Amino acid sequence: QVQLVESGGGLVQPGGSLRLSCAASGFDFSRKYMSWYRQAPGKERDLIAIIDTIGSYINYANSVKGRFTISRDNAKNTLYLQMNTLKSEDTAVYFCNVGDHWGQGTQVTVAS
């Protein structure tokens, strides 16, 4: 079955960086578009980044454009999200997504 396991979240100060990873299994990772979403407390889950099968098409939500970078390693079946210049409003649970499948999420907290 499809499994998505996020890691790399934590507590970071404003202006800091984190790198999230999503280890995928149970499907042909190299043939699927992959996405990152996030959900802040009391808010809906929002799409923040999407990448095609080889990284030739990438798109970001305006809120993270220029600060976050999505990438993938098809040899490792792993999706990444490099997050730089983090702000308090980036505090959320971050989820990896493929189709109807979700990981358990990883908490990112940006606070001093």
ZAGUKE-494033 format. One line per field, with one value per atom (N, C-alpha, C, O): residue number from 1; x, y, z. Coordinates in Angstrom, 2 decimals. Last residue first. Layout:
<atoms>
num = NUM,... .
xx = X,... .
yy = Y,... .
zz = Z,... .
</atoms>
This chain:
<atoms>
num = 112,112,112,112,111,111,111,111,110,110,110,110,109,109,109,109,108,108,108,108,107,107,107,107,106,106,106,106,105,105,105,105,104,104,104,104,103,103,103,103,102,102,102,102,101,101,101,101,100,100,100,100,99,99,99,99,98,98,98,98,97,97,97,97,96,96,96,96,95,95,95,95,94,94,94,94,93,93,93,93,92,92,92,92,91,91,91,91,90,90,90,90,89,89,89,89,88,88,88,88,87,87,87,87,86,86,86,86,85,85,85,85,84,84,84,84,83,83,83,83,82,82,82,82,81,81,81,81,80,80,80,80,79,79,79,79,78,78,78,78,77,77,77,77,76,76,76,76,75,75,75,75,74,74,74,74,73,73,73,73,72,72,72,72,71,71,71,71,70,70,70,70,69,69,69,69,68,68,68,68,67,67,67,67,66,66,66,66,65,65,65,65,64,64,64,64,63,63,63,63,62,62,62,62,61,61,61,61,60,60,60,60,59,59,59,59,58,58,58,58,57,57,57,57,56,56,56,56,55,55,55,55,54,54,54,54,53,53,53,53,52,52,52,52,51,51,51,51,50,50,50,50,49,49,49,49,48,48,48,48,47,47,47,47,46,46,46,46,45,45,45,45,44,44,44,44,43,43,43,43,42,42,42,42,41,41,41,41,40,40,40,40,39,39,39,39,38,38,38,38,37,37,37,37,36,36,36,36,35,35,35,35,34,34,34,34,33,33,33,33,32,32,32,32,31,31,31,31,30,30,30,30,29,29,29,29,28,28,28,28,27,27,27,27,26,26,26,26,25,25,25,25,24,24,24,24,23,23,23,23,22,22,22,22,21,21,21,21,20,20,20,20,19,19,19,19,18,18,18,18,17,17,17,17,16,16,16,16,15,15,15,15,14,14,14,14,13,13,13,13,12,12,12,12,11,11,11,11,10,10,10,10,9,9,9,9,8,8,8,8,7,7,7,7,6,6,6,6,5,5,5,5,4,4,4,4,3,3,3,3,2,2,2,2,1,1,1,1 .
xx = 10.42,11.64,11.47,12.38,9.27,9.06,10.40,11.36,7.68,8.63,8.35,7.31,7.33,7.00,8.09,9.26,6.00,7.00,6.51,5.41,5.36,5.09,6.29,7.43,4.34,5.43,5.23,4.97,2.17,2.50,3.68,3.99,1.56,1.02,1.29,0.70,0.69,1.49,0.85,-0.25,-1.97,-1.31,-0.38,-0.62,-3.59,-2.80,-2.01,-1.48,-4.77,-5.62,-4.88,-5.50,-1.90,-3.29,-4.14,-4.22,0.28,0.21,-1.20,-1.65,1.90,0.68,0.98,1.78,2.95,3.31,2.06,1.26,2.40,2.02,2.55,2.58,3.01,3.32,3.10,3.55,1.40,1.75,1.91,1.03,2.92,1.84,2.32,3.49,4.29,3.98,2.75,1.68,4.58,4.85,4.58,4.63,4.32,3.12,3.35,2.40,6.89,5.95,4.71,4.13,9.09,8.34,7.37,7.08,12.30,11.02,10.42,11.13,14.32,13.73,12.35,11.37,13.49,14.41,13.64,12.47,13.09,12.37,13.37,14.03,12.85,13.81,13.09,12.56,11.44,11.02,12.05,12.13,11.42,12.01,11.32,10.70,10.83,10.45,11.01,11.07,12.16,12.05,11.75,12.32,13.28,11.83,11.54,10.77,15.84,15.63,14.16,13.82,15.60,16.38,16.16,16.28,14.28,13.53,14.29,13.67,14.13,15.17,14.47,14.11,12.98,12.75,13.98,14.76,11.84,12.70,12.42,11.70,10.95,10.56,11.51,11.91,11.80,12.18,11.77,12.18,10.84,10.79,11.19,10.94,11.11,11.68,11.78,12.69,9.90,11.16,11.83,13.00,6.68,7.51,8.75,8.66,4.89,6.21,7.16,8.33,2.58,3.05,4.45,5.12,1.91,2.55,3.17,4.18,2.81,1.88,2.62,3.81,4.56,4.50,3.32,2.90,5.62,4.82,4.67,4.66,7.42,7.31,6.47,6.59,8.55,7.44,7.34,7.20,10.76,10.74,9.58,9.62,10.90,11.30,11.33,11.87,9.85,11.30,11.78,12.96,7.11,7.86,9.38,10.11,6.54,6.20,7.19,7.99,5.44,6.54,6.14,5.47,4.21,3.97,5.11,5.67,3.30,4.28,3.94,3.45,1.07,2.12,3.16,3.84,-2.35,-1.26,-0.19,-0.50,-3.66,-3.37,-2.21,-1.23,-6.26,-5.02,-4.79,-5.65,-7.66,-7.73,-6.33,-5.35,-7.15,-7.25,-7.32,-7.08,-6.60,-7.86,-8.07,-9.04,-3.13,-4.23,-5.46,-5.39,-2.32,-2.11,-3.30,-4.38,-1.08,-2.31,-1.96,-1.38,0.25,0.38,-0.95,-1.84,1.65,0.58,0.95,1.86,3.45,3.49,2.30,1.99,3.29,2.95,3.26,3.31,4.12,4.11,3.88,4.22,3.29,3.45,3.34,2.58,4.81,3.76,4.18,5.28,6.81,5.75,4.65,3.65,8.47,9.03,7.98,8.26,6.99,7.25,7.66,7.22,4.79,5.90,6.14,5.56,4.21,3.77,5.00,6.11,5.33,4.07,3.49,2.38,6.68,6.75,5.37,4.36,8.69,7.51,7.74,8.85,9.54,9.92,8.67,7.71,10.14,8.99,9.45,9.70,11.63,11.73,10.45,9.75,12.50,11.59,11.85,12.23,14.72,14.53,13.64,14.00,14.73,14.50,14.40,14.03,16.06,15.78,15.51,15.99,15.18,15.92,15.47,14.61,13.52,14.70,15.51,16.42,12.58,12.29,13.58,14.60,13.83,13.63,13.27,13.62,12.08,13.14,12.82,11.65,11.28,11.18,12.37,13.52,10.31,10.85,10.59,9.80,10.69,10.08,10.74,11.59,11.72,12.51,11.91,12.54,9.43,10.36,11.05,10.97,6.73,7.43,8.37,8.13,5.97,6.46,7.30,8.40,3.56,4.29,4.69,3.83,2.59,3.04,3.85,4.72,0.26,0.98,1.33,0.48,0.83,0.00,0.88,2.06 .
yy = 32.62,33.00,32.68,32.93,30.25,31.12,31.44,30.68,28.04,29.15,30.15,30.82,24.66,25.80,26.84,26.57,22.00,23.07,24.24,24.75,18.58,19.91,20.84,20.49,16.52,16.89,18.34,19.21,13.81,15.21,15.38,14.51,11.38,11.73,13.18,13.73,11.65,11.23,11.66,12.23,10.62,11.62,10.94,9.82,10.12,9.61,10.73,11.64,10.58,10.63,10.23,10.04,11.91,11.49,11.68,12.78,12.44,11.89,11.38,10.49,14.64,14.14,13.55,14.07,15.58,15.10,14.47,13.86,18.35,17.04,16.81,17.72,20.08,19.94,18.49,17.55,22.18,20.79,20.66,21.07,25.40,24.53,23.08,22.81,28.52,27.51,26.71,27.27,30.62,29.31,28.18,27.00,32.88,32.41,31.12,30.57,33.37,32.80,32.25,31.26,32.27,33.29,32.61,31.42,31.46,31.08,32.20,32.98,31.35,32.61,32.37,33.01,28.21,29.25,30.50,30.67,24.87,26.07,27.05,26.75,22.32,23.21,24.52,25.18,19.36,20.76,21.53,21.40,16.32,17.27,18.63,18.98,12.84,14.21,15.12,14.75,9.78,10.79,12.17,12.59,7.53,7.61,8.64,8.38,7.57,7.32,7.33,7.16,8.15,6.97,6.58,5.41,10.57,9.38,8.09,7.04,13.06,12.13,10.82,10.05,16.45,15.02,14.24,14.69,19.58,18.77,17.30,16.96,22.95,21.54,20.80,21.34,25.58,24.86,23.40,22.70,28.84,27.37,26.76,27.35,31.48,31.05,29.52,29.00,31.90,32.58,32.19,32.52,31.38,31.55,32.37,33.42,31.22,30.59,30.80,30.43,32.50,32.72,32.16,32.59,31.56,32.87,33.09,33.79,28.14,29.15,30.47,30.50,27.00,27.33,28.25,29.03,24.40,25.59,25.76,24.78,22.90,23.17,24.42,25.38,20.68,21.59,21.68,20.67,19.09,20.12,21.09,22.20,16.97,18.28,19.36,20.44,14.63,14.80,16.17,16.50,14.69,13.46,13.63,12.86,17.92,16.82,15.67,15.68,19.31,19.00,17.85,16.91,21.95,20.75,20.56,21.53,23.56,23.28,21.98,21.03,24.07,25.07,24.82,25.75,23.79,23.37,24.45,25.62,23.68,24.42,23.80,23.35,22.94,22.42,23.04,22.93,25.68,24.59,24.14,24.87,26.35,26.72,25.47,24.36,25.74,26.40,26.79,27.47,25.83,25.62,26.42,27.63,25.09,25.84,25.61,25.24,22.81,23.16,23.82,23.21,22.28,22.60,23.02,23.50,20.09,20.91,21.30,20.72,19.17,19.49,20.40,21.33,16.53,17.85,17.94,16.94,15.00,15.01,16.44,17.41,12.92,14.26,14.16,13.36,9.76,10.55,11.98,12.22,8.04,8.31,9.23,9.45,7.48,8.24,8.61,9.42,5.81,7.21,8.03,9.18,3.58,3.96,5.46,6.26,2.53,2.95,3.35,3.45,1.90,1.27,1.72,1.32,4.97,3.56,3.06,3.71,7.82,7.23,5.76,5.35,10.21,8.91,8.20,7.99,13.46,12.56,11.27,11.25,16.08,14.93,14.13,14.12,19.50,18.39,17.30,17.57,21.59,20.76,19.58,18.76,25.00,23.58,22.87,23.47,28.07,27.13,25.74,25.37,31.38,30.13,29.26,29.64,33.50,33.67,32.42,32.39,32.62,33.37,33.66,34.03,29.39,30.83,31.50,31.00,26.30,27.11,28.58,28.95,23.01,24.40,25.17,24.75,20.73,21.10,22.55,23.22,18.17,19.32,19.61,18.87,15.84,17.05,18.29,19.35,13.80,14.04,15.37,15.96,11.70,12.98,13.03,12.38,9.10,9.37,10.65,10.69,7.30,8.56,8.93,9.06,4.43,5.02,6.26,6.27,2.35,3.61,4.08,4.11,-1.18,0.00,1.25,1.21 .
zz = 18.14,18.86,20.33,21.13,15.73,16.88,17.51,17.43,13.86,13.69,14.79,14.79,13.54,14.38,14.25,14.50,11.88,11.76,12.60,12.39,12.05,12.61,12.40,12.70,9.45,10.34,10.77,9.94,8.42,8.65,9.58,10.40,7.50,8.82,9.17,10.10,3.97,5.09,6.39,6.41,1.80,2.63,3.63,4.07,-1.33,-0.21,0.47,-0.16,-3.72,-2.53,-1.26,-0.22,-5.16,-5.41,-4.16,-3.60,-2.63,-3.99,-4.19,-3.45,-0.34,-0.99,-2.36,-3.13,2.92,1.60,0.98,1.68,5.06,4.56,3.15,2.31,8.02,6.61,6.18,6.83,10.22,9.95,8.44,7.68,10.86,10.39,10.45,10.70,10.40,11.40,10.98,10.77,8.76,8.17,9.16,8.79,10.28,9.55,8.78,8.21,11.09,12.05,11.35,11.80,8.44,9.15,10.12,10.00,7.07,7.66,8.48,9.12,5.08,5.54,6.15,5.78,3.49,3.95,4.36,4.02,3.07,3.52,4.10,5.10,0.83,1.49,1.81,0.92,0.69,0.72,1.52,2.75,-1.27,-0.32,-0.40,-1.40,-1.62,-1.95,-0.87,0.30,-2.74,-1.69,-2.28,-3.28,-4.02,-3.73,-2.63,-1.71,-4.85,-3.42,-3.04,-1.87,-7.49,-7.14,-5.68,-5.32,-7.48,-7.88,-7.56,-7.38,-5.46,-5.86,-6.20,-5.31,-5.77,-5.60,-6.05,-6.89,-4.37,-5.24,-4.95,-4.01,-3.75,-3.79,-4.73,-5.77,-1.74,-2.95,-2.82,-1.89,-0.53,-0.44,-1.79,-2.85,-1.33,-0.05,0.07,0.70,-3.75,-3.50,-2.20,-1.98,-2.43,-3.63,-3.31,-2.67,-0.42,-0.19,-1.35,-1.26,-1.22,0.15,0.41,1.35,-3.71,-3.60,-2.24,-2.11,-4.15,-3.67,-3.51,-3.21,-7.07,-5.64,-5.36,-6.22,-9.28,-8.99,-7.49,-6.73,-11.88,-10.45,-10.28,-11.04,-14.22,-13.89,-12.39,-11.70,-14.04,-15.09,-14.94,-15.47,-12.30,-11.82,-12.88,-12.65,-13.16,-13.30,-12.86,-13.03,-12.58,-12.36,-12.41,-11.79,-10.97,-11.89,-11.69,-10.76,-7.90,-8.81,-9.72,-9.28,-5.86,-6.66,-7.64,-8.14,-2.82,-3.86,-4.56,-3.95,-1.25,-1.28,-2.37,-2.80,-0.58,-1.45,-1.47,-1.69,2.73,1.51,0.74,1.33,4.83,4.29,2.92,2.04,6.74,5.79,5.37,5.54,10.29,8.88,8.01,8.47,12.90,12.60,11.16,10.82,12.43,13.37,12.99,12.79,8.96,10.20,11.11,10.64,6.86,7.56,8.87,9.76,3.58,4.99,5.56,4.85,1.08,1.63,3.05,3.65,-1.75,-0.32,-0.01,-0.75,-4.20,-3.67,-2.19,-1.48,-7.34,-5.88,-5.38,-6.05,-10.07,-9.54,-8.01,-7.47,-10.69,-10.06,-9.75,-9.25,-11.44,-12.42,-11.89,-12.58,-9.36,-10.49,-11.53,-12.42,-7.64,-7.29,-8.50,-8.65,-7.85,-8.72,-8.58,-9.31,-4.42,-5.74,-6.55,-6.01,-1.99,-2.35,-3.68,-4.03,-0.60,-0.94,-1.33,-1.04,0.25,-0.39,-0.70,-1.03,2.56,2.02,1.52,2.27,2.53,2.47,1.78,0.58,4.45,3.56,3.61,4.63,4.85,5.06,4.03,2.89,6.29,5.11,5.47,6.32,7.35,7.61,6.27,5.26,8.66,7.57,8.12,9.19,9.96,9.86,8.71,7.91,10.26,9.42,9.21,8.39,13.56,12.33,11.58,12.17,14.62,14.81,13.49,12.42,14.88,14.29,14.51,14.57,15.64,16.08,15.51,15.65,13.01,14.31,14.62,13.96,10.43,11.07,12.41,12.89,9.40,9.28,9.91,9.93,7.47,8.57,8.35,7.27,6.35,6.42,7.61,8.63,4.43,5.78,5.75,5.20,2.85,2.78,4.20,5.07,1.12,2.39,2.09,1.22,-0.40,-0.46,0.95,1.84,0.00,0.00,0.00,0.35 .
</atoms>
